[in-house]
Amino acid sequence: MGKATNRYGVRYGKTTKLKVEKIEKFYRNKKQKCPYCKKAGVKRLAAGIWQCQKCNNKFAGKAYSFSQKMIAREEEE
């Protein structure tokens, strides 16, 4: 277990902390590509809500990543 799960101390057990660490490493460290402009720089706004920093599109996906099979909604401004 790494530094990401040290904040839990002795609580919750080893298996749960390993799962949390795996999820957090993926969505915090890996740059994800926008499905519209293909630029790597998508940020997670909330659970399941993502926004591209270049083209400013907002879209829905999974909580910690998004897939190509997603319901996309272009932000109208």
mmCIF file of the N, C-alpha and C atoms, coordinates in Angstrom:
data_MODEL
# 
_entry.id   MODEL 
# 
loop_
_atom_site.group_PDB 
_atom_site.id 
_atom_site.type_symbol 
_atom_site.label_atom_id 
_atom_site.label_alt_id 
_atom_site.label_comp_id 
_atom_site.label_asym_id 
_atom_site.label_entity_id 
_atom_site.label_seq_id 
_atom_site.pdbx_PDB_ins_code 
_atom_site.Cartn_x 
_atom_site.Cartn_y 
_atom_site.Cartn_z 
_atom_site.occupancy 
_atom_site.B_iso_or_equiv 
_atom_site.pdbx_formal_charge 
_atom_site.auth_seq_id 
_atom_site.auth_comp_id 
_atom_site.auth_asym_id 
_atom_site.auth_atom_id 
_atom_site.pdbx_PDB_model_num 
ATOM 1   N N  . MET A 1 1  ? 0.847   -1.187 0.000   1.00 0.00 ? 1  MET A N  1 
ATOM 2   C CA . MET A 1 1  ? 0.000   0.000  0.000   1.00 0.00 ? 1  MET A CA 1 
ATOM 3   C C  . MET A 1 1  ? 0.882   1.235  0.000   1.00 0.00 ? 1  MET A C  1 
ATOM 4   N N  . GLY A 1 2  ? 0.479   2.211  -0.756  1.00 0.00 ? 2  GLY A N  1 
ATOM 5   C CA . GLY A 1 2  ? 1.293   3.393  -0.931  1.00 0.00 ? 2  GLY A CA 1 
ATOM 6   C C  . GLY A 1 2  ? 0.812   4.578  -0.126  1.00 0.00 ? 2  GLY A C  1 
ATOM 7   N N  . LYS A 1 3  ? 1.342   5.706  -0.493  1.00 0.00 ? 3  LYS A N  1 
ATOM 8   C CA . LYS A 1 3  ? 1.036   6.942  0.219   1.00 0.00 ? 3  LYS A CA 1 
ATOM 9   C C  . LYS A 1 3  ? -0.412  7.391  0.029   1.00 0.00 ? 3  LYS A C  1 
ATOM 10  N N  . ALA A 1 4  ? -1.021  6.966  -1.081  1.00 0.00 ? 4  ALA A N  1 
ATOM 11  C CA . ALA A 1 4  ? -2.393  7.381  -1.369  1.00 0.00 ? 4  ALA A CA 1 
ATOM 12  C C  . ALA A 1 4  ? -3.385  6.895  -0.319  1.00 0.00 ? 4  ALA A C  1 
ATOM 13  N N  . THR A 1 5  ? -3.100  5.759  0.275   1.00 0.00 ? 5  THR A N  1 
ATOM 14  C CA . THR A 1 5  ? -4.040  5.201  1.252   1.00 0.00 ? 5  THR A CA 1 
ATOM 15  C C  . THR A 1 5  ? -3.576  5.363  2.690   1.00 0.00 ? 5  THR A C  1 
ATOM 16  N N  . ASN A 1 6  ? -2.486  6.043  2.927   1.00 0.00 ? 6  ASN A N  1 
ATOM 17  C CA . ASN A 1 6  ? -2.017  6.272  4.297   1.00 0.00 ? 6  ASN A CA 1 
ATOM 18  C C  . ASN A 1 6  ? -3.008  7.102  5.108   1.00 0.00 ? 6  ASN A C  1 
ATOM 19  N N  . ARG A 1 7  ? -3.832  7.878  4.443   1.00 0.00 ? 7  ARG A N  1 
ATOM 20  C CA . ARG A 1 7  ? -4.782  8.727  5.165   1.00 0.00 ? 7  ARG A CA 1 
ATOM 21  C C  . ARG A 1 7  ? -5.849  7.924  5.906   1.00 0.00 ? 7  ARG A C  1 
ATOM 22  N N  . TYR A 1 8  ? -6.012  6.633  5.555   1.00 0.00 ? 8  TYR A N  1 
ATOM 23  C CA . TYR A 1 8  ? -7.000  5.797  6.215   1.00 0.00 ? 8  TYR A CA 1 
ATOM 24  C C  . TYR A 1 8  ? -6.469  5.129  7.482   1.00 0.00 ? 8  TYR A C  1 
ATOM 25  N N  . GLY A 1 9  ? -5.157  5.136  7.673   1.00 0.00 ? 9  GLY A N  1 
ATOM 26  C CA . GLY A 1 9  ? -4.580  4.544  8.869   1.00 0.00 ? 9  GLY A CA 1 
ATOM 27  C C  . GLY A 1 9  ? -4.838  3.052  8.947   1.00 0.00 ? 9  GLY A C  1 
ATOM 28  N N  . VAL A 1 10 ? -5.315  2.583  10.082  1.00 0.00 ? 10 VAL A N  1 
ATOM 29  C CA . VAL A 1 10 ? -5.565  1.152  10.271  1.00 0.00 ? 10 VAL A CA 1 
ATOM 30  C C  . VAL A 1 10 ? -7.008  0.765  9.925   1.00 0.00 ? 10 VAL A C  1 
ATOM 31  N N  . ARG A 1 11 ? -7.798  1.691  9.480   1.00 0.00 ? 11 ARG A N  1 
ATOM 32  C CA . ARG A 1 11 ? -9.206  1.426  9.189   1.00 0.00 ? 11 ARG A CA 1 
ATOM 33  C C  . ARG A 1 11 ? -9.404  0.773  7.814   1.00 0.00 ? 11 ARG A C  1 
ATOM 34  N N  . TYR A 1 12 ? -10.517 0.102  7.618   1.00 0.00 ? 12 TYR A N  1 
ATOM 35  C CA . TYR A 1 12 ? -11.061 -0.413 6.357   1.00 0.00 ? 12 TYR A CA 1 
ATOM 36  C C  . TYR A 1 12 ? -10.406 -1.664 5.809   1.00 0.00 ? 12 TYR A C  1 
ATOM 37  N N  . GLY A 1 13 ? -9.233  -2.080 6.231   1.00 0.00 ? 13 GLY A N  1 
ATOM 38  C CA . GLY A 1 13 ? -8.630  -3.326 5.774   1.00 0.00 ? 13 GLY A CA 1 
ATOM 39  C C  . GLY A 1 13 ? -7.764  -3.168 4.537   1.00 0.00 ? 13 GLY A C  1 
ATOM 40  N N  . LYS A 1 14 ? -6.930  -4.166 4.327   1.00 0.00 ? 14 LYS A N  1 
ATOM 41  C CA . LYS A 1 14 ? -5.932  -4.119 3.266   1.00 0.00 ? 14 LYS A CA 1 
ATOM 42  C C  . LYS A 1 14 ? -6.547  -4.186 1.871   1.00 0.00 ? 14 LYS A C  1 
ATOM 43  N N  . THR A 1 15 ? -7.506  -5.077 1.667   1.00 0.00 ? 15 THR A N  1 
ATOM 44  C CA . THR A 1 15 ? -8.102  -5.263 0.342   1.00 0.00 ? 15 THR A CA 1 
ATOM 45  C C  . THR A 1 15 ? -8.794  -3.999 -0.141  1.00 0.00 ? 15 THR A C  1 
ATOM 46  N N  . THR A 1 16 ? -9.561  -3.377 0.708   1.00 0.00 ? 16 THR A N  1 
ATOM 47  C CA . THR A 1 16 ? -10.266 -2.154 0.343   1.00 0.00 ? 16 THR A CA 1 
ATOM 48  C C  . THR A 1 16 ? -9.289  -1.035 0.010   1.00 0.00 ? 16 THR A C  1 
ATOM 49  N N  . LYS A 1 17 ? -8.238  -0.901 0.804   1.00 0.00 ? 17 LYS A N  1 
ATOM 50  C CA . LYS A 1 17 ? -7.247  0.144  0.550   1.00 0.00 ? 17 LYS A CA 1 
ATOM 51  C C  . LYS A 1 17 ? -6.490  -0.102 -0.752  1.00 0.00 ? 17 LYS A C  1 
ATOM 52  N N  . LEU A 1 18 ? -6.234  -1.360 -1.096  1.00 0.00 ? 18 LEU A N  1 
ATOM 53  C CA . LEU A 1 18 ? -5.570  -1.665 -2.364  1.00 0.00 ? 18 LEU A CA 1 
ATOM 54  C C  . LEU A 1 18 ? -6.448  -1.294 -3.551  1.00 0.00 ? 18 LEU A C  1 
ATOM 55  N N  . LYS A 1 19 ? -7.750  -1.545 -3.443  1.00 0.00 ? 19 LYS A N  1 
ATOM 56  C CA . LYS A 1 19 ? -8.685  -1.176 -4.514  1.00 0.00 ? 19 LYS A CA 1 
ATOM 57  C C  . LYS A 1 19 ? -8.745  0.346  -4.699  1.00 0.00 ? 19 LYS A C  1 
ATOM 58  N N  . VAL A 1 20 ? -8.805  1.071  -3.594  1.00 0.00 ? 20 VAL A N  1 
ATOM 59  C CA . VAL A 1 20 ? -8.850  2.533  -3.647  1.00 0.00 ? 20 VAL A CA 1 
ATOM 60  C C  . VAL A 1 20 ? -7.570  3.079  -4.269  1.00 0.00 ? 20 VAL A C  1 
ATOM 61  N N  . GLU A 1 21 ? -6.440  2.522  -3.899  1.00 0.00 ? 21 GLU A N  1 
ATOM 62  C CA . GLU A 1 21 ? -5.161  2.974  -4.434  1.00 0.00 ? 21 GLU A CA 1 
ATOM 63  C C  . GLU A 1 21 ? -5.089  2.765  -5.948  1.00 0.00 ? 21 GLU A C  1 
ATOM 64  N N  . LYS A 1 22 ? -5.571  1.632  -6.432  1.00 0.00 ? 22 LYS A N  1 
ATOM 65  C CA . LYS A 1 22 ? -5.557  1.344  -7.862  1.00 0.00 ? 22 LYS A CA 1 
ATOM 66  C C  . LYS A 1 22 ? -6.417  2.350  -8.634  1.00 0.00 ? 22 LYS A C  1 
ATOM 67  N N  . ILE A 1 23 ? -7.609  2.616  -8.135  1.00 0.00 ? 23 ILE A N  1 
ATOM 68  C CA . ILE A 1 23 ? -8.516  3.568  -8.784  1.00 0.00 ? 23 ILE A CA 1 
ATOM 69  C C  . ILE A 1 23 ? -7.910  4.965  -8.797  1.00 0.00 ? 23 ILE A C  1 
ATOM 70  N N  . GLU A 1 24 ? -7.371  5.417  -7.674  1.00 0.00 ? 24 GLU A N  1 
ATOM 71  C CA . GLU A 1 24 ? -6.828  6.764  -7.592  1.00 0.00 ? 24 GLU A CA 1 
ATOM 72  C C  . GLU A 1 24 ? -5.592  6.945  -8.461  1.00 0.00 ? 24 GLU A C  1 
ATOM 73  N N  . LYS A 1 25 ? -4.756  5.927  -8.564  1.00 0.00 ? 25 LYS A N  1 
ATOM 74  C CA . LYS A 1 25 ? -3.591  6.025  -9.446  1.00 0.00 ? 25 LYS A CA 1 
ATOM 75  C C  . LYS A 1 25 ? -4.020  6.206  -10.885 1.00 0.00 ? 25 LYS A C  1 
ATOM 76  N N  . PHE A 1 26 ? -5.061  5.486  -11.295 1.00 0.00 ? 26 PHE A N  1 
ATOM 77  C CA . PHE A 1 26 ? -5.512  5.550  -12.672 1.00 0.00 ? 26 PHE A CA 1 
ATOM 78  C C  . PHE A 1 26 ? -6.068  6.919  -13.026 1.00 0.00 ? 26 PHE A C  1 
ATOM 79  N N  . TYR A 1 27 ? -7.023  7.404  -12.253 1.00 0.00 ? 27 TYR A N  1 
ATOM 80  C CA . TYR A 1 27 ? -7.695  8.624  -12.679 1.00 0.00 ? 27 TYR A CA 1 
ATOM 81  C C  . TYR A 1 27 ? -6.929  9.894  -12.335 1.00 0.00 ? 27 TYR A C  1 
ATOM 82  N N  . ARG A 1 28 ? -5.975  9.853  -11.436 1.00 0.00 ? 28 ARG A N  1 
ATOM 83  C CA . ARG A 1 28 ? -5.197  11.046 -11.121 1.00 0.00 ? 28 ARG A CA 1 
ATOM 84  C C  . ARG A 1 28 ? -3.942  11.173 -11.964 1.00 0.00 ? 28 ARG A C  1 
ATOM 85  N N  . ASN A 1 29 ? -3.307  10.055 -12.318 1.00 0.00 ? 29 ASN A N  1 
ATOM 86  C CA . ASN A 1 29 ? -2.018  10.107 -12.986 1.00 0.00 ? 29 ASN A CA 1 
ATOM 87  C C  . ASN A 1 29 ? -2.091  9.961  -14.494 1.00 0.00 ? 29 ASN A C  1 
ATOM 88  N N  . LYS A 1 30 ? -3.089  9.307  -15.016 1.00 0.00 ? 30 LYS A N  1 
ATOM 89  C CA . LYS A 1 30 ? -3.167  9.064  -16.450 1.00 0.00 ? 30 LYS A CA 1 
ATOM 90  C C  . LYS A 1 30 ? -3.918  10.199 -17.132 1.00 0.00 ? 30 LYS A C  1 
ATOM 91  N N  . LYS A 1 31 ? -3.275  10.789 -18.150 1.00 0.00 ? 31 LYS A N  1 
ATOM 92  C CA . LYS A 1 31 ? -3.948  11.819 -18.942 1.00 0.00 ? 31 LYS A CA 1 
ATOM 93  C C  . LYS A 1 31 ? -4.939  11.129 -19.862 1.00 0.00 ? 31 LYS A C  1 
ATOM 94  N N  . GLN A 1 32 ? -6.167  11.589 -19.854 1.00 0.00 ? 32 GLN A N  1 
ATOM 95  C CA . GLN A 1 32 ? -7.196  10.969 -20.672 1.00 0.00 ? 32 GLN A CA 1 
ATOM 96  C C  . GLN A 1 32 ? -7.518  11.871 -21.856 1.00 0.00 ? 32 GLN A C  1 
ATOM 97  N N  . LYS A 1 33 ? -7.822  11.263 -23.006 1.00 0.00 ? 33 LYS A N  1 
ATOM 98  C CA . LYS A 1 33 ? -8.062  12.004 -24.243 1.00 0.00 ? 33 LYS A CA 1 
ATOM 99  C C  . LYS A 1 33 ? -9.530  12.368 -24.393 1.00 0.00 ? 33 LYS A C  1 
ATOM 100 N N  . CYS A 1 34 ? -9.754  13.556 -24.910 1.00 0.00 ? 34 CYS A N  1 
ATOM 101 C CA . CYS A 1 34 ? -11.105 14.032 -25.190 1.00 0.00 ? 34 CYS A CA 1 
ATOM 102 C C  . CYS A 1 34 ? -11.647 13.284 -26.414 1.00 0.00 ? 34 CYS A C  1 
ATOM 103 N N  . PRO A 1 35 ? -12.899 12.817 -26.360 1.00 0.00 ? 35 PRO A N  1 
ATOM 104 C CA . PRO A 1 35 ? -13.466 12.121 -27.515 1.00 0.00 ? 35 PRO A CA 1 
ATOM 105 C C  . PRO A 1 35 ? -13.789 13.057 -28.679 1.00 0.00 ? 35 PRO A C  1 
ATOM 106 N N  . TYR A 1 36 ? -13.805 14.360 -28.441 1.00 0.00 ? 36 TYR A N  1 
ATOM 107 C CA . TYR A 1 36 ? -14.128 15.318 -29.496 1.00 0.00 ? 36 TYR A CA 1 
ATOM 108 C C  . TYR A 1 36 ? -12.884 15.829 -30.217 1.00 0.00 ? 36 TYR A C  1 
ATOM 109 N N  . CYS A 1 37 ? -11.911 16.357 -29.449 1.00 0.00 ? 37 CYS A N  1 
ATOM 110 C CA . CYS A 1 37 ? -10.740 16.963 -30.078 1.00 0.00 ? 37 CYS A CA 1 
ATOM 111 C C  . CYS A 1 37 ? -9.489  16.093 -29.985 1.00 0.00 ? 37 CYS A C  1 
ATOM 112 N N  . LYS A 1 38 ? -9.564  14.981 -29.285 1.00 0.00 ? 38 LYS A N  1 
ATOM 113 C CA . LYS A 1 38 ? -8.469  13.997 -29.132 1.00 0.00 ? 38 LYS A CA 1 
ATOM 114 C C  . LYS A 1 38 ? -7.247  14.530 -28.380 1.00 0.00 ? 38 LYS A C  1 
ATOM 115 N N  . LYS A 1 39 ? -7.396  15.648 -27.655 1.00 0.00 ? 39 LYS A N  1 
ATOM 116 C CA . LYS A 1 39 ? -6.300  16.194 -26.866 1.00 0.00 ? 39 LYS A CA 1 
ATOM 117 C C  . LYS A 1 39 ? -6.305  15.548 -25.479 1.00 0.00 ? 39 LYS A C  1 
ATOM 118 N N  . ALA A 1 40 ? -5.121  15.209 -24.996 1.00 0.00 ? 40 ALA A N  1 
ATOM 119 C CA . ALA A 1 40 ? -5.016  14.646 -23.644 1.00 0.00 ? 40 ALA A CA 1 
ATOM 120 C C  . ALA A 1 40 ? -5.031  15.788 -22.642 1.00 0.00 ? 40 ALA A C  1 
ATOM 121 N N  . GLY A 1 41 ? -6.098  15.918 -21.916 1.00 0.00 ? 41 GLY A N  1 
ATOM 122 C CA . GLY A 1 41 ? -6.209  16.985 -20.938 1.00 0.00 ? 41 GLY A CA 1 
ATOM 123 C C  . GLY A 1 41 ? -7.609  17.111 -20.394 1.00 0.00 ? 41 GLY A C  1 
ATOM 124 N N  . VAL A 1 42 ? -8.273  15.983 -20.243 1.00 0.00 ? 42 VAL A N  1 
ATOM 125 C CA . VAL A 1 42 ? -9.637  15.973 -19.722 1.00 0.00 ? 42 VAL A CA 1 
ATOM 126 C C  . VAL A 1 42 ? -9.582  15.964 -18.203 1.00 0.00 ? 42 VAL A C  1 
ATOM 127 N N  . LYS A 1 43 ? -10.375 16.796 -17.569 1.00 0.00 ? 43 LYS A N  1 
ATOM 128 C CA . LYS A 1 43 ? -10.417 16.862 -16.114 1.00 0.00 ? 43 LYS A CA 1 
ATOM 129 C C  . LYS A 1 43 ? -11.747 16.341 -15.611 1.00 0.00 ? 43 LYS A C  1 
ATOM 130 N N  . ARG A 1 44 ? -11.705 15.730 -14.451 1.00 0.00 ? 44 ARG A N  1 
ATOM 131 C CA . ARG A 1 44 ? -12.899 15.213 -13.794 1.00 0.00 ? 44 ARG A CA 1 
ATOM 132 C C  . ARG A 1 44 ? -13.488 16.316 -12.927 1.00 0.00 ? 44 ARG A C  1 
ATOM 133 N N  . LEU A 1 45 ? -14.732 16.695 -13.208 1.00 0.00 ? 45 LEU A N  1 
ATOM 134 C CA . LEU A 1 45 ? -15.400 17.739 -12.425 1.00 0.00 ? 45 LEU A CA 1 
ATOM 135 C C  . LEU A 1 45 ? -16.096 17.141 -11.208 1.00 0.00 ? 45 LEU A C  1 
ATOM 136 N N  . ALA A 1 46 ? -16.758 16.035 -11.407 1.00 0.00 ? 46 ALA A N  1 
ATOM 137 C CA . ALA A 1 46 ? -17.459 15.324 -10.338 1.00 0.00 ? 46 ALA A CA 1 
ATOM 138 C C  . ALA A 1 46 ? -17.543 13.866 -10.758 1.00 0.00 ? 46 ALA A C  1 
ATOM 139 N N  . ALA A 1 47 ? -18.148 13.044 -9.944  1.00 0.00 ? 47 ALA A N  1 
ATOM 140 C CA . ALA A 1 47 ? -18.262 11.624 -10.276 1.00 0.00 ? 47 ALA A CA 1 
ATOM 141 C C  . ALA A 1 47 ? -19.068 11.464 -11.561 1.00 0.00 ? 47 ALA A C  1 
ATOM 142 N N  . GLY A 1 48 ? -18.405 11.037 -12.627 1.00 0.00 ? 48 GLY A N  1 
ATOM 143 C CA . GLY A 1 48 ? -19.077 10.800 -13.895 1.00 0.00 ? 48 GLY A CA 1 
ATOM 144 C C  . GLY A 1 48 ? -19.187 11.999 -14.799 1.00 0.00 ? 48 GLY A C  1 
ATOM 145 N N  . ILE A 1 49 ? -18.697 13.163 -14.406 1.00 0.00 ? 49 ILE A N  1 
ATOM 146 C CA . ILE A 1 49 ? -18.766 14.363 -15.237 1.00 0.00 ? 49 ILE A CA 1 
ATOM 147 C C  . ILE A 1 49 ? -17.350 14.801 -15.571 1.00 0.00 ? 49 ILE A C  1 
ATOM 148 N N  . TRP A 1 50 ? -17.057 14.915 -16.869 1.00 0.00 ? 50 TRP A N  1 
ATOM 149 C CA . TRP A 1 50 ? -15.728 15.240 -17.366 1.00 0.00 ? 50 TRP A CA 1 
ATOM 150 C C  . TRP A 1 50 ? -15.798 16.469 -18.256 1.00 0.00 ? 50 TRP A C  1 
ATOM 151 N N  . GLN A 1 51 ? -14.694 17.249 -18.306 1.00 0.00 ? 51 GLN A N  1 
ATOM 152 C CA . GLN A 1 51 ? -14.638 18.438 -19.159 1.00 0.00 ? 51 GLN A CA 1 
ATOM 153 C C  . GLN A 1 51 ? -13.261 18.542 -19.793 1.00 0.00 ? 51 GLN A C  1 
ATOM 154 N N  . CYS A 1 52 ? -13.264 18.820 -21.102 1.00 0.00 ? 52 CYS A N  1 
ATOM 155 C CA . CYS A 1 52 ? -12.017 19.011 -21.839 1.00 0.00 ? 52 CYS A CA 1 
ATOM 156 C C  . CYS A 1 52 ? -11.530 20.435 -21.613 1.00 0.00 ? 52 CYS A C  1 
ATOM 157 N N  . GLN A 1 53 ? -10.248 20.597 -21.361 1.00 0.00 ? 53 GLN A N  1 
ATOM 158 C CA . GLN A 1 53 ? -9.696  21.924 -21.115 1.00 0.00 ? 53 GLN A CA 1 
ATOM 159 C C  . GLN A 1 53 ? -9.489  22.703 -22.409 1.00 0.00 ? 53 GLN A C  1 
ATOM 160 N N  . LYS A 1 54 ? -9.353  22.006 -23.540 1.00 0.00 ? 54 LYS A N  1 
ATOM 161 C CA . LYS A 1 54 ? -9.119  22.693 -24.806 1.00 0.00 ? 54 LYS A CA 1 
ATOM 162 C C  . LYS A 1 54 ? -10.423 23.127 -25.469 1.00 0.00 ? 54 LYS A C  1 
ATOM 163 N N  . CYS A 1 55 ? -11.325 22.165 -25.731 1.00 0.00 ? 55 CYS A N  1 
ATOM 164 C CA . CYS A 1 55 ? -12.555 22.485 -26.459 1.00 0.00 ? 55 CYS A CA 1 
ATOM 165 C C  . CYS A 1 55 ? -13.736 22.807 -25.541 1.00 0.00 ? 55 CYS A C  1 
ATOM 166 N N  . ASN A 1 56 ? -13.547 22.668 -24.243 1.00 0.00 ? 56 ASN A N  1 
ATOM 167 C CA . ASN A 1 56 ? -14.527 23.057 -23.231 1.00 0.00 ? 56 ASN A CA 1 
ATOM 168 C C  . ASN A 1 56 ? -15.828 22.246 -23.277 1.00 0.00 ? 56 ASN A C  1 
ATOM 169 N N  . ASN A 1 57 ? -15.803 21.061 -23.881 1.00 0.00 ? 57 ASN A N  1 
ATOM 170 C CA . ASN A 1 57 ? -16.978 20.200 -23.902 1.00 0.00 ? 57 ASN A CA 1 
ATOM 171 C C  . ASN A 1 57 ? -17.107 19.464 -22.578 1.00 0.00 ? 57 ASN A C  1 
ATOM 172 N N  . LYS A 1 58 ? -18.341 19.319 -22.120 1.00 0.00 ? 58 LYS A N  1 
ATOM 173 C CA . LYS A 1 58 ? -18.626 18.519 -20.936 1.00 0.00 ? 58 LYS A CA 1 
ATOM 174 C C  . LYS A 1 58 ? -19.322 17.254 -21.404 1.00 0.00 ? 58 LYS A C  1 
ATOM 175 N N  . PHE A 1 59 ? -18.980 16.145 -20.776 1.00 0.00 ? 59 PHE A N  1 
ATOM 176 C CA . PHE A 1 59 ? -19.606 14.887 -21.140 1.00 0.00 ? 59 PHE A CA 1 
ATOM 177 C C  . PHE A 1 59 ? -19.639 13.969 -19.947 1.00 0.00 ? 59 PHE A C  1 
ATOM 178 N N  . ALA A 1 60 ? -20.495 12.951 -20.051 1.00 0.00 ? 60 ALA A N  1 
ATOM 179 C CA . ALA A 1 60 ? -20.672 11.989 -18.969 1.00 0.00 ? 60 ALA A CA 1 
ATOM 180 C C  . ALA A 1 60 ? -19.920 10.715 -19.295 1.00 0.00 ? 60 ALA A C  1 
ATOM 181 N N  . GLY A 1 61 ? -19.470 10.061 -18.253 1.00 0.00 ? 61 GLY A N  1 
ATOM 182 C CA . GLY A 1 61 ? -18.773 8.792  -18.409 1.00 0.00 ? 61 GLY A CA 1 
ATOM 183 C C  . GLY A 1 61 ? -18.843 8.030  -17.108 1.00 0.00 ? 61 GLY A C  1 
ATOM 184 N N  . LYS A 1 62 ? -17.847 7.211  -16.866 1.00 0.00 ? 62 LYS A N  1 
ATOM 185 C CA . LYS A 1 62 ? -17.788 6.471  -15.614 1.00 0.00 ? 62 LYS A CA 1 
ATOM 186 C C  . LYS A 1 62 ? -17.271 7.387  -14.514 1.00 0.00 ? 62 LYS A C  1 
ATOM 187 N N  . ALA A 1 63 ? -17.299 6.929  -13.299 1.00 0.00 ? 63 ALA A N  1 
ATOM 188 C CA . ALA A 1 63 ? -16.915 7.773  -12.172 1.00 0.00 ? 63 ALA A CA 1 
ATOM 189 C C  . ALA A 1 63 ? -15.434 8.135  -12.188 1.00 0.00 ? 63 ALA A C  1 
ATOM 190 N N  . TYR A 1 64 ? -14.554 7.187  -12.529 1.00 0.00 ? 64 TYR A N  1 
ATOM 191 C CA . TYR A 1 64 ? -13.122 7.452  -12.461 1.00 0.00 ? 64 TYR A CA 1 
ATOM 192 C C  . TYR A 1 64 ? -12.443 7.392  -13.811 1.00 0.00 ? 64 TYR A C  1 
ATOM 193 N N  . SER A 1 65 ? -13.161 7.067  -14.849 1.00 0.00 ? 65 SER A N  1 
ATOM 194 C CA . SER A 1 65 ? -12.660 7.079  -16.218 1.00 0.00 ? 65 SER A CA 1 
ATOM 195 C C  . SER A 1 65 ? -13.880 7.190  -17.117 1.00 0.00 ? 65 SER A C  1 
ATOM 196 N N  . PHE A 1 66 ? -13.652 7.316  -18.380 1.00 0.00 ? 66 PHE A N  1 
ATOM 197 C CA . PHE A 1 66 ? -14.794 7.308  -19.285 1.00 0.00 ? 66 PHE A CA 1 
ATOM 198 C C  . PHE A 1 66 ? -14.476 6.389  -20.449 1.00 0.00 ? 66 PHE A C  1 
ATOM 199 N N  . SER A 1 67 ? -15.511 5.870  -21.070 1.00 0.00 ? 67 SER A N  1 
ATOM 200 C CA . SER A 1 67 ? -15.315 4.948  -22.175 1.00 0.00 ? 67 SER A CA 1 
ATOM 201 C C  . SER A 1 67 ? -15.785 5.619  -23.456 1.00 0.00 ? 67 SER A C  1 
ATOM 202 N N  . GLN A 1 68 ? -15.486 5.008  -24.588 1.00 0.00 ? 68 GLN A N  1 
ATOM 203 C CA . GLN A 1 68 ? -15.910 5.557  -25.865 1.00 0.00 ? 68 GLN A CA 1 
ATOM 204 C C  . GLN A 1 68 ? -17.416 5.394  -26.065 1.00 0.00 ? 68 GLN A C  1 
ATOM 205 N N  . LYS A 1 69 ? -18.005 4.428  -25.380 1.00 0.00 ? 69 LYS A N  1 
ATOM 206 C CA . LYS A 1 69 ? -19.448 4.239  -25.447 1.00 0.00 ? 69 LYS A CA 1 
ATOM 207 C C  . LYS A 1 69 ? -20.100 5.069  -24.352 1.00 0.00 ? 69 LYS A C  1 
ATOM 208 N N  . MET A 1 70 ? -20.200 6.346  -24.576 1.00 0.00 ? 70 MET A N  1 
ATOM 209 C CA . MET A 1 70 ? -20.757 7.216  -23.546 1.00 0.00 ? 70 MET A CA 1 
ATOM 210 C C  . MET A 1 70 ? -21.814 8.124  -24.148 1.00 0.00 ? 70 MET A C  1 
ATOM 211 N N  . ILE A 1 71 ? -22.604 8.648  -23.318 1.00 0.00 ? 71 ILE A N  1 
ATOM 212 C CA . ILE A 1 71 ? -23.595 9.617  -23.741 1.00 0.00 ? 71 ILE A CA 1 
ATOM 213 C C  . ILE A 1 71 ? -22.935 10.976 -23.631 1.00 0.00 ? 71 ILE A C  1 
ATOM 214 N N  . ALA A 1 72 ? -22.727 11.611 -24.764 1.00 0.00 ? 72 ALA A N  1 
ATOM 215 C CA . ALA A 1 72 ? -22.019 12.881 -24.780 1.00 0.00 ? 72 ALA A CA 1 
ATOM 216 C C  . ALA A 1 72 ? -23.011 14.021 -24.925 1.00 0.00 ? 72 ALA A C  1 
ATOM 217 N N  . ARG A 1 73 ? -22.738 15.075 -24.209 1.00 0.00 ? 73 ARG A N  1 
ATOM 218 C CA . ARG A 1 73 ? -23.561 16.260 -24.302 1.00 0.00 ? 73 ARG A CA 1 
ATOM 219 C C  . ARG A 1 73 ? -22.653 17.452 -24.462 1.00 0.00 ? 73 ARG A C  1 
ATOM 220 N N  . GLU A 1 74 ? -22.772 18.154 -25.553 1.00 0.00 ? 74 GLU A N  1 
ATOM 221 C CA . GLU A 1 74 ? -21.915 19.294 -25.805 1.00 0.00 ? 74 GLU A CA 1 
ATOM 222 C C  . GLU A 1 74 ? -22.466 20.505 -25.072 1.00 0.00 ? 74 GLU A C  1 
ATOM 223 N N  . GLU A 1 75 ? -21.593 21.186 -24.382 1.00 0.00 ? 75 GLU A N  1 
ATOM 224 C CA . GLU A 1 75 ? -21.975 22.378 -23.627 1.00 0.00 ? 75 GLU A CA 1 
ATOM 225 C C  . GLU A 1 75 ? -22.266 23.519 -24.581 1.00 0.00 ? 75 GLU A C  1 
ATOM 226 N N  . GLU A 1 76 ? -23.422 24.125 -24.458 1.00 0.00 ? 76 GLU A N  1 
ATOM 227 C CA . GLU A 1 76 ? -23.797 25.230 -25.337 1.00 0.00 ? 76 GLU A CA 1 
ATOM 228 C C  . GLU A 1 76 ? -23.615 26.542 -24.583 1.00 0.00 ? 76 GLU A C  1 
ATOM 229 N N  . GLU A 1 77 ? -22.693 27.334 -25.078 1.00 0.00 ? 77 GLU A N  1 
ATOM 230 C CA . GLU A 1 77 ? -22.443 28.641 -24.437 1.00 0.00 ? 77 GLU A CA 1 
ATOM 231 C C  . GLU A 1 77 ? -22.296 29.705 -25.467 1.00 0.00 ? 77 GLU A C  1 
# 
